[in-house]
Amino acid sequence: MATRILSRLHRNQKTSRSHRGRRSFRAHPEALEERSLLSSLSIANAAVLDSTSGTTPMTFTVSLSAPSSQPVTVGYTTVGNGTALAGVDYLSEGGTLTFAPGQTTQTIPVTVVGNPAVRPDVNFTLALSNPTFATIARGVAVGTIVDGHQTLSVGNAAVLDSTSGTTQMTFTVSLSAPSSQPVTVGYTTVGNGTTTAGVDYLSEGGTLTFAPGQTKQSFTVKIVGEPAIGLDKNFTVALSDPTYATITQGQAAGIIVLNAASMSIAPNGVVYALQANGDLYNVSAGAQIATNVKSFAIRNDSNPYVLQKNNDLYLYTPSHNYDFGIVKGFGLRSDGNGYVWYPNNKLYLNTPSENIYFGLAIYFALRSDGSGYVCYSNGDLQLNTPNENINFGSVKGFGLRNDGNGYVWYSNGNLQLNTPNENINFGSVIGFGLRSDGNGYVWYSNGDLQLNTPDENINFGSVKEFLADSNGNGYYLTLSGRLYENAPSSNTLVDQNVNDFHLQNGPYPFYCDYLPIPQPPQPYNSPGPGYVGYEFDGSFQILYTLHLQGGPQTYRPTISVSWAVPNPSASVSGSVYGSLSTYARAYVTPIGGTVLGIPSGTFHYDAPPPPPPPSTLYDIVWYAYDSNDVFLGEKSFTVPASNAAQLNSDEVLTSNEADDYFNATYADYDYELLHSVSVVA
């Protein structure tokens, strides 16, 4: 028994010797449990709005993850790594926080020094150290001094009153510059005004939050519809309790506009309303400013353009009303400057500081984003934006879809839809037209006809012919001879067995069906009802039934057209009215009533005219002389003209261009223009 004990002790001694110099300590289980139960300390970032003077406290919060039975202490100090300067932007701080048993939060104030200058946000660091009875989980926090020059403002809002239900009125709140911190501000409706909460509008209130980088937010107020006719009403909304910004415009008016056809709010918050009778009012001032108004728009300096019903355009300012005269077109660009298009085709952009001349434009329209399509007299199409001119080159056609995007039909036959975001390509087309509702007819080279709308493509199938009339309705002839009239609300079968059709100057089409006289030659006697004509030597006749679609009624006088060789002619009741070798003019008499407003009697249909005679090239040279008959300079043009009227028109157009040229070149001179015309050899 003793031997076994000694042997066991001997083994223990050997083991002890083998571990000399490598002592290891095992913690007591209770000590391990106490350490694992220690709470952790964390410090949160802090920010404060910079002031222009004095000092402002910035408060850091230190949190203990769980209450402790022992007093917990931790040191803190400001650290100089950051963009803020100690002693200039903030005052250095340092010390020790003590958490009494049971406490879980403490605060550290740091004094921030006001700065009147506009500057970016600056920051510094606060660090924790040397904790007792706790560990540090997050020991560094950033203190940000937010630029104190960001301001909040709310703008006026207005809506047209409805007769029932509710309408949303939207107020926009603006932050003067982006902030690095989330900016918040409270809003509420206020009861002062000519409205009653719960009757005219529903009270609203809440808080808006601008995420870092955001500068616009909005809130809505529900307006209660009123069937009665009355005066315009208003109420007030107010901002309050901002964080990281100050309020400069804290109240705004909500204006409920009654008995108006349209309204608009100027950048300065003034509300304008146009009544159905053409009276234009400054609603904010309660004053009428114009009558007989067709439309109006607000320039970016808050002055209104007013277009009269006679197309006379004015700009109303506090000091003067400017008359642009009679205009052919007008539009407001996206930056709030106005396009002014005169009857002589001169196009200008009017801004608060100048008038920018584009030249002679044969077409002008506004795209959906407020950019201007300008088609020049040479066929070039451009899109004018506030930043650039986008050139499409020479085009064969253009049309504005009802969503404000432009169809561009290039000279090579390609058709595109130009939008602010992309160009949609239709490929090569042989026909294009714009329906009265602003949707586009697209006739592809394979014969397929489609109607393109913002929502879908409507397919009419393969057609033999397509034309759009002056009313914006489309006529198409199917391969089987069925003629249809397509309008926004209908697709009407006009007739069948139609061979061809043309459009006259008015809104309705002429079309015809036919039956060739069979060979061999037929006698003069008619082989069937309405069959007129006989065969001449070396010729044959085709019987045409000519139709004139006249609104609710279709007139169908029957004529015989003789196709003789070499002298074809058109005749009615045996009378020849014109040679088909030049043009066919078939005089027909409607069966009672009127056709397109023309009394019952003779009416005519002109077939497509012959090609115009070849043009002659002319040199038109304009000479400028000052008041002392001293020659200043010349401007020459080469134009094609086929007749005197066209040459005279060219002289007028070139005189306008020459006048613009000399006015820019010799602005300091009083000059007169003379010109010469000569044929180009």
C-alpha positions in Angstrom: 0.0 0.0 0.0 2.8 2.5 0.9 4.7 1.6 -2.3 1.7 2.6 -4.5 1.4 6.0 -2.7 5.1 6.8 -3.1 4.9 5.9 -6.8 2.0 8.2 -7.3 3.8 11.1 -5.6 6.9 10.5 -7.7 4.9 10.8 -10.9 3.4 14.1 -9.7 6.8 15.5 -8.9 8.0 14.6 -12.4 5.1 16.3 -13.9 5.7 19.4 -11.7 9.3 19.6 -12.8 8.5 19.3 -16.4 6.4 22.6 -16.2 9.0 24.7 -14.4 9.2 28.2 -15.8 5.7 27.9 -17.6 3.4 28.8 -14.8 -0.3 28.9 -15.8 -3.1 30.3 -13.7 -6.7 29.3 -14.0 -9.2 32.0 -13.0 -11.7 31.2 -10.3 -15.1 30.4 -11.8 -16.8 33.3 -9.8 -14.2 35.8 -11.2 -15.0 34.7 -14.8 -18.7 35.1 -14.2 -18.2 38.6 -12.8 -16.2 39.7 -15.8 -18.8 38.3 -18.3 -21.5 40.3 -16.5 -19.7 43.7 -16.9 -21.8 46.3 -18.9 -20.4 48.0 -22.0 -20.1 51.7 -22.7 -21.0 53.4 -26.0 -20.9 57.0 -27.1 -23.1 58.3 -29.9 -22.3 60.9 -32.6 -23.6 64.4 -32.1 -24.4 67.4 -34.2 -25.4 71.0 -33.7 -26.5 73.8 -36.0 -23.8 76.5 -36.3 -24.7 79.9 -35.0 -23.4 83.2 -36.4 -22.2 84.4 -32.9 -21.8 83.4 -29.3 -21.6 79.7 -28.3 -23.9 76.7 -28.5 -23.6 73.5 -26.5 -23.2 70.2 -28.4 -24.3 67.3 -26.3 -22.8 63.8 -26.6 -24.7 60.9 -25.0 -22.8 58.0 -23.4 -24.8 54.8 -22.7 -24.3 51.9 -20.4 -25.7 48.7 -21.8 -27.1 47.5 -18.4 -27.3 48.9 -14.9 -24.3 48.1 -12.7 -24.2 47.4 -8.9 -20.9 49.3 -8.8 -20.2 53.0 -9.7 -18.9 52.9 -13.3 -16.5 55.6 -14.4 -15.0 56.4 -17.8 -12.7 59.2 -19.0 -13.4 61.4 -22.0 -11.5 64.0 -24.1 -11.9 65.9 -27.4 -9.5 64.9 -30.1 -8.1 67.2 -32.7 -8.4 64.9 -35.8 -11.1 66.4 -38.0 -11.9 69.6 -39.9 -12.9 71.7 -36.9 -10.2 73.7 -35.0 -10.0 73.5 -31.2 -10.3 77.0 -29.8 -11.7 78.4 -33.0 -14.7 76.2 -33.8 -15.1 74.5 -30.4 -13.5 74.5 -26.9 -11.5 71.4 -25.9 -13.1 69.3 -23.1 -11.9 66.5 -20.9 -12.9 64.8 -17.7 -14.5 61.7 -16.1 -18.1 60.5 -16.2 -19.5 58.6 -13.3 -22.6 56.3 -13.6 -24.1 55.8 -10.1 -25.4 52.3 -9.5 -28.5 51.9 -11.6 -27.8 54.7 -14.1 -27.5 53.9 -17.8 -27.0 57.3 -19.6 -24.8 60.3 -19.1 -24.0 63.3 -21.2 -20.9 65.3 -22.2 -21.3 69.0 -23.2 -18.8 70.5 -25.7 -19.0 74.2 -26.4 -19.3 75.2 -30.1 -18.1 78.7 -31.1 -20.4 80.6 -33.5 -19.1 81.6 -36.9 -20.8 84.3 -39.2 -19.2 83.1 -42.4 -20.8 80.6 -44.8 -18.7 77.5 -44.7 -19.1 73.7 -45.1 -19.8 71.5 -42.2 -16.8 70.8 -39.9 -16.2 68.1 -37.3 -14.1 66.9 -34.4 -13.8 63.6 -32.4 -14.6 62.8 -28.8 -13.0 59.6 -27.3 -13.7 57.5 -24.1 -10.9 55.8 -22.1 -10.0 54.1 -18.8 -13.4 52.5 -17.8 -14.0 50.9 -14.4 -16.5 48.2 -13.8 -17.4 48.3 -17.5 -15.9 47.7 -20.9 -16.0 50.1 -23.9 -17.9 48.9 -26.9 -17.9 52.1 -29.0 -15.4 54.6 -27.7 -15.1 57.2 -30.4 -17.9 59.6 -31.7 -17.9 62.4 -34.2 -19.2 65.9 -33.4 -20.5 67.7 -36.5 -21.0 71.5 -36.6 -23.6 71.9 -39.3 -23.6 75.0 -41.5 -26.1 77.3 -40.0 -27.0 79.1 -43.2 -29.5 76.5 -44.5 -33.0 78.0 -44.4 -36.5 76.6 -44.8 -39.3 78.3 -46.7 -42.9 77.3 -47.7 -44.5 78.6 -50.8 -48.1 79.6 -51.5 -50.4 77.0 -53.1 -53.7 77.2 -55.0 -56.2 74.9 -56.6 -59.4 75.3 -58.7 -62.4 74.5 -56.5 -64.5 71.5 -57.4 -68.2 71.2 -57.0 -68.1 68.0 -55.0 -65.6 65.5 -53.4 -62.2 66.6 -52.3 -59.1 68.0 -54.2 -55.5 67.8 -53.1 -53.7 71.1 -52.5 -49.9 70.6 -52.5 -47.5 72.9 -50.5 -43.8 72.8 -51.3 -41.2 73.3 -48.6 -37.7 74.2 -49.8 -34.3 73.9 -48.1 -31.9 76.6 -49.3 -29.0 74.2 -49.6 -28.4 70.4 -49.1 -27.5 69.4 -45.5 -25.2 66.7 -44.2 -27.7 65.9 -41.5 -31.4 65.0 -41.6 -33.4 68.2 -41.5 -36.8 68.1 -39.9 -39.6 70.7 -39.6 -43.2 70.6 -38.4 -46.2 71.9 -40.4 -49.8 72.6 -39.6 -52.9 74.3 -41.0 -53.9 77.6 -39.2 -57.4 78.8 -39.0 -56.9 82.4 -40.0 -58.3 83.4 -43.4 -61.7 83.3 -45.2 -62.2 79.5 -44.9 -63.5 77.2 -42.2 -61.6 74.0 -41.2 -63.8 70.9 -41.7 -66.0 72.8 -44.2 -63.7 74.3 -46.8 -60.6 72.2 -46.0 -59.5 69.4 -43.7 -56.9 70.3 -41.0 -53.5 68.7 -41.5 -50.3 68.6 -39.4 -47.1 66.6 -39.2 -43.3 66.6 -39.7 -41.3 66.7 -42.9 -37.8 65.1 -43.0 -35.2 66.1 -45.6 -32.7 63.3 -46.0 -29.1 64.4 -46.4 -28.9 66.0 -49.9 -32.6 66.6 -50.3 -33.8 70.2 -50.8 -37.6 69.8 -51.6 -40.4 68.2 -49.6 -44.2 68.6 -49.8 -47.3 68.0 -47.9 -51.0 68.1 -49.0 -54.2 69.5 -47.6 -57.6 68.2 -48.8 -59.9 70.9 -50.1 -63.7 70.2 -49.8 -65.7 70.8 -53.0 -68.4 73.5 -53.0 -71.3 73.5 -55.5 -72.2 77.1 -54.8 -70.8 80.1 -56.7 -68.8 82.3 -54.4 -65.6 84.3 -53.9 -62.1 82.9 -53.7 -61.1 81.6 -50.3 -57.8 81.2 -48.4 -56.3 79.7 -45.3 -52.7 79.6 -43.8 -50.2 76.9 -43.2 -47.2 77.4 -40.8 -43.8 75.7 -40.2 -42.3 75.2 -36.8 -39.6 73.4 -34.7 -36.9 73.0 -37.3 -33.7 70.9 -36.7 -30.4 71.7 -38.5 -31.9 74.7 -40.3 -33.7 77.9 -39.6 -37.0 79.2 -41.0 -37.1 82.3 -43.2 -40.6 81.9 -44.7 -42.6 80.1 -42.2 -46.2 80.9 -43.4 -47.9 80.5 -46.7 -51.4 81.0 -48.1 -53.6 78.2 -49.5 -55.9 79.8 -52.0 -59.1 78.1 -53.2 -59.9 79.6 -56.6 -63.6 79.6 -57.6 -65.2 80.2 -61.0 -62.0 80.0 -63.0 -61.0 78.1 -66.1 -57.3 77.9 -65.3 -54.8 79.2 -62.7 -51.1 79.5 -62.1 -48.7 80.5 -59.3 -45.8 82.8 -60.0 -42.4 82.2 -58.5 -43.0 85.1 -56.1 -46.2 83.3 -54.8 -48.8 85.5 -56.6 -51.8 83.5 -57.9 -53.3 84.4 -61.3 -56.6 83.0 -62.5 -58.3 83.1 -65.9 -62.1 83.0 -66.0 -64.1 81.4 -68.7 -65.2 84.8 -70.1 -61.5 85.8 -70.6 -61.0 88.0 -67.6 -57.6 87.5 -65.9 -57.2 88.2 -62.2 -54.4 88.7 -59.8 -56.1 86.6 -57.1 -53.6 87.5 -54.4 -54.3 91.2 -54.9 -58.0 90.7 -55.8 -57.5 92.8 -58.9 -58.5 92.3 -62.6 -55.5 92.8 -64.9 -56.8 92.0 -68.4 -59.9 91.1 -70.4 -60.5 89.1 -73.6 -57.6 86.8 -72.7 -57.1 83.5 -74.6 -54.2 82.2 -72.4 -51.5 83.3 -70.1 -48.1 82.1 -68.7 -45.7 83.3 -66.0 -42.2 84.3 -66.9 -39.4 83.3 -64.6 -39.3 86.8 -63.1 -43.0 86.4 -62.0 -44.3 88.7 -64.7 -47.2 87.2 -66.8 -47.4 86.9 -70.5 -51.0 87.6 -71.6 -52.2 86.3 -75.0 -55.4 88.1 -76.1 -58.1 86.4 -78.1 -57.0 88.4 -81.2 -53.5 86.9 -80.7 -52.0 90.2 -79.4 -49.3 89.3 -76.9 -48.5 91.4 -73.8 -46.0 91.1 -70.9 -47.4 92.7 -67.8 -44.9 94.2 -65.3 -45.4 96.4 -62.3 -44.0 99.4 -64.2 -45.2 98.9 -67.8 -47.2 96.6 -70.1 -45.1 95.6 -73.1 -47.0 94.9 -76.3 -45.3 92.3 -78.7 -48.0 92.8 -81.3 -50.0 90.1 -83.1 -48.2 86.7 -82.9 -48.5 83.4 -84.8 -47.5 81.3 -81.8 -46.2 81.5 -78.2 -44.8 79.0 -75.7 -43.0 79.1 -72.4 -39.7 77.3 -72.3 -38.8 75.1 -69.3 -36.7 77.8 -67.8 -39.6 80.3 -67.8 -38.5 82.3 -70.9 -41.0 82.9 -73.7 -40.9 81.9 -77.3 -42.6 84.6 -79.5 -43.4 83.6 -83.1 -44.5 86.3 -85.5 -46.7 86.0 -88.6 -43.7 86.8 -90.8 -42.1 83.6 -89.3 -39.5 85.4 -87.2 -39.0 83.6 -83.9 -37.6 85.1 -80.7 -36.9 84.0 -77.2 -37.8 86.7 -74.8 -35.9 86.8 -71.5 -35.8 89.4 -68.7 -32.6 90.8 -70.1 -32.7 90.3 -73.9 -34.6 89.1 -77.0 -32.7 86.2 -78.7 -33.5 85.9 -82.5 -33.6 82.4 -84.0 -34.4 83.4 -87.6 -37.3 82.4 -89.9 -39.2 79.4 -88.6 -41.9 77.7 -90.7 -42.9 75.6 -87.6 -42.7 75.9 -83.9 -44.0 73.7 -81.0 -43.2 72.9 -77.4 -42.0 69.5 -76.4 -43.4 67.9 -73.2 -40.4 69.1 -71.2 -40.8 72.7 -72.3 -38.0 72.6 -75.0 -38.8 74.2 -78.3 -39.0 72.4 -81.7 -38.0 74.9 -84.4 -38.2 74.0 -88.1 -36.4 76.6 -90.3 -37.3 77.7 -93.8 -34.6 75.5 -95.3 -36.2 72.4 -93.7 -33.8 72.0 -90.8 -35.3 71.0 -87.5 -33.8 71.8 -84.2 -34.7 71.3 -80.5 -33.9 74.3 -78.4 -33.2 73.7 -74.7 -31.9 76.0 -72.0 -28.5 74.4 -72.4 -28.1 73.5 -76.1 -29.5 73.3 -79.6 -30.0 69.7 -80.8 -30.0 69.5 -84.6 -32.1 66.9 -86.4 -31.0 68.0 -89.9 -33.3 68.4 -92.9 -36.7 66.7 -92.4 -39.6 65.8 -94.6 -42.2 66.0 -91.9 -42.9 66.7 -88.3 -45.8 66.4 -85.8 -46.4 66.8 -82.1 -48.1 63.9 -80.4 -50.7 64.6 -77.8 -48.2 63.8 -75.0 -45.9 66.6 -76.2 -43.3 64.3 -77.9 -42.3 65.0 -81.5 -42.5 62.8 -84.6 -39.5 63.5 -86.8 -39.8 62.2 -90.4 -36.4 62.4 -91.9 -35.6 63.0 -95.6 -34.5 59.4 -96.0 -37.9 58.1 -94.9 -37.0 57.1 -91.4 -39.5 58.1 -88.7 -38.7 58.6 -85.0 -40.5 59.7 -81.9 -38.3 62.1 -80.0 -38.9 62.2 -76.2 -36.9 63.8 -73.4 -35.4 60.4 -72.6 -35.0 58.5 -75.9 -35.6 58.4 -79.6 -38.1 55.6 -80.6 -37.4 54.4 -84.1 -40.3 53.3 -86.4 -38.0 52.6 -89.3 -38.6 53.6 -93.0 -42.1 54.7 -93.7 -43.9 55.9 -96.9 -46.6 57.9 -95.1 -47.1 59.8 -91.9 -50.0 62.0 -90.6 -51.2 63.4 -87.3 -54.8 62.7 -86.3 -56.9 65.4 -84.7 -56.4 63.9 -81.2 -52.6 64.1 -81.6 -52.0 60.5 -82.3 -49.8 59.5 -85.3 -50.6 57.5 -88.4 -47.6 55.5 -89.5 -47.7 53.9 -93.0 -44.8 51.4 -93.3 -43.0 50.5 -96.6 -44.6 47.0 -96.5 -48.1 48.6 -96.7 -49.0 48.2 -93.0 -50.8 51.2 -91.5 -50.8 51.8 -87.7 -52.0 54.4 -85.4 -49.4 55.1 -82.7 -50.7 56.4 -79.3 -48.9 56.9 -76.0 -50.4 53.7 -74.8 -50.6 51.3 -77.8 -50.2 50.7 -81.5 -53.5 50.2 -83.4 -53.0 48.1 -86.5 -55.2 48.7 -89.6 -53.5 46.0 -91.7 -52.1 46.4 -95.2 -53.5 49.3 -97.2 -53.3 50.5 -100.8 -53.5 54.2 -100.0 -53.5 56.5 -97.0 -54.2 60.3 -96.6 -55.0 62.6 -93.7 -57.4 65.4 -94.3 -57.3 69.0 -93.0 -59.5 68.1 -90.0 -57.0 65.5 -88.9 -59.0 62.4 -89.8 -57.4 59.6 -91.7 -58.7 57.9 -94.9 -57.3 54.6 -96.0 -58.0 52.2 -98.8 -57.7 48.5 -98.2 -56.3 46.1 -100.8 -59.9 44.8 -101.3 -61.1 48.3 -102.3 -62.8 49.3 -99.0 -62.5 53.0 -98.1 -62.5 53.9 -94.4 -62.7 57.2 -92.6 -60.9 57.0 -89.2 -61.6 59.5 -86.5 -60.8 59.6 -82.8 -64.2 58.0 -81.9 -65.1 56.0 -85.0 -63.8 53.9 -87.9 -66.4 54.3 -90.6 -66.7 52.3 -93.9 -67.3 54.9 -96.5 -67.7 52.7 -99.6 -66.6 49.5 -101.3 -65.1 48.6 -104.7 -63.1 51.9 -104.6 -60.2 52.2 -107.1 -58.6 55.4 -105.9 -59.3 58.5 -103.9 -57.9 62.0 -103.4 -58.5 64.8 -100.9 -59.8 68.2 -102.1 -59.0 71.4 -100.3 -62.0 71.0 -97.9 -62.3 68.4 -95.2 -64.0 65.6 -97.3 -62.6 63.3 -99.9 -63.4 62.6 -103.5 -63.1 59.0 -104.5 -64.2 56.9 -107.4 -64.9 53.3 -108.5 -64.8 52.3 -112.2 -65.6 49.8 -114.8 -63.6 49.6 -118.0 -65.7 49.2 -121.2 -64.9 45.7 -122.5 -63.3 45.2 -125.9 -64.1 45.0 -128.8 -65.5 48.5 -129.3 -69.0 49.0 -127.9 -71.8 50.9 -129.6 -73.0 54.3 -128.3 -76.1 52.7 -126.7 -75.5 52.2 -123.0 -75.1 48.6 -122.0 -76.3 49.2 -118.4 -77.7 51.8 -116.0 -75.6 55.0 -115.9 -73.3 53.7 -118.5 -72.3 56.6 -120.7 -69.8 56.7 -123.6 -68.5 54.9 -126.5 -65.2 54.0 -128.0 -63.3 56.3 -130.3 -60.8 55.2 -132.9 -57.7 54.1 -131.1 -59.2 54.8 -127.6 -61.4 53.3 -125.0 -63.7 54.6 -122.2 -63.8 53.9 -118.5 -66.9 54.7 -116.6 -66.2 56.4 -113.3 -68.8 57.0 -110.5 -67.4 60.1 -108.7 -68.3 60.4 -105.0 -68.2 63.5 -102.8 -68.5 62.7 -99.1 -70.4 65.7 -97.7 -70.9 65.1 -94.0 -74.0 63.1 -93.1 -74.8 62.6 -96.8 -72.8 61.3 -99.7 -73.4 62.8 -103.2 -72.7 60.4 -106.1 -73.0 62.1 -109.5 -71.9 59.8 -112.3 -69.6 61.0 -115.0 -68.0 59.4 -118.0 -64.3 60.0 -118.4 -63.0 59.4 -121.9 -59.5 58.0 -122.1 -58.6 58.7 -125.7 -55.2 58.5 -127.3 -53.6 61.0 -127.5 -56.2 63.5 -126.3 -58.1 62.2 -123.2 -60.7 64.5 -121.7 -63.2 64.6 -118.9 -66.9 65.2 -119.7 -70.2 65.4 -118.0 -73.4 65.1 -120.0 -71.3 65.3 -123.2 -69.5 68.5 -122.3 -65.7 68.6 -122.2 -64.3 70.8 -119.5 -60.6 70.1 -119.6 -57.9 67.9 -121.0 -56.6 65.1 -118.8 -53.2 65.8 -120.3 -53.1 68.8 -118.1 -55.6 68.2 -115.3 -59.0 66.7 -114.9 -61.7 69.2 -113.7 -65.0 67.4 -113.5 -67.9 69.8 -112.8 -70.7 68.0 -111.0 -74.0 69.1 -109.6 -75.0 67.9 -106.1 -78.3 66.2 -105.7 -80.0 68.9 -103.6 -78.8 70.8 -100.6 -75.3 72.1 -100.3 -71.8 70.7 -100.4 -69.3 72.2 -97.9 -71.4 75.4 -97.7 -71.6 75.8 -101.5 -75.2 76.2 -102.8 -76.6 73.6 -105.1 -75.1 74.1 -108.5 -71.8 73.6 -110.1 -68.9 72.1 -108.0 -65.6 70.8 -109.2 -63.0 68.3 -108.4 -59.4 68.8 -109.4 -57.2 65.8 -109.9 -53.6 66.0 -108.9 -52.1 69.0 -110.9 -49.3 68.5 -113.4 -45.7 69.0 -112.2 -44.8 72.7 -112.0 -42.7 74.2 -114.7 -39.0 74.1 -114.1 -37.7 76.8 -111.8 -35.3 79.6 -112.9 -32.4 80.6 -110.6 -32.3 84.2 -109.7 -29.6 86.3 -107.9 -31.2 88.8 -105.5 -28.7 91.3 -104.2 -29.5 93.8 -101.5 -27.3 97.0 -101.1 -27.1 99.1 -98.0 -26.5 102.9 -98.2 -26.2 105.4 -95.4 -28.0 108.7 -95.1 -25.3 110.3 -97.3 -25.7 107.7 -100.0 -22.4 106.1 -99.1 -22.3 102.4 -99.9 -22.0 100.3 -96.8 -22.2 96.7 -98.1 -24.2 94.1 -99.9 -25.9 90.8 -99.1 -26.7 88.4 -102.0 -29.1 85.4 -102.2 -29.7 82.8 -104.9 -33.3 81.5 -105.1 -35.3 79.3 -107.5 -38.6 80.6 -108.8 -41.0 79.3 -111.4 -43.3 82.4 -111.7 -43.5 86.1 -110.9 -45.5 85.6 -107.7 -43.0 83.2 -106.3 -40.1 85.5 -107.2 -41.9 88.4 -105.5 -42.4 86.3 -102.3 -38.6 85.5 -102.4 -37.8 89.2 -102.6 -39.9 89.8 -99.5 -38.2 87.0 -97.6 -34.7 87.9 -98.6 -35.4 91.6 -97.7 -36.2 90.5 -94.1 -33.0 88.4 -93.9 -30.9 91.2 -95.4 -32.4 93.7 -93.0 -31.5 91.5 -90.0 -28.0 91.1 -91.4 -27.4 94.8 -91.9 -29.1 95.7 -88.6 -26.5 93.5 -86.9 -23.6 94.6 -89.0 -24.3 98.4 -89.2 -26.2 98.9 -86.0 -24.8 102.5 -85.6 -26.0 103.6 -89.1 -29.2 104.9 -90.5 -29.4 103.0 -93.8 -31.7 102.2 -96.7 -31.8 99.1 -98.8 -31.9 98.8 -102.6 -31.8 95.6 -104.5 -31.3 94.0 -107.9 -32.6 90.8 -109.5 -30.9 88.9 -112.3 -31.1 85.5 -113.8 -28.3 83.1 -113.0 -26.5 82.2 -116.2 
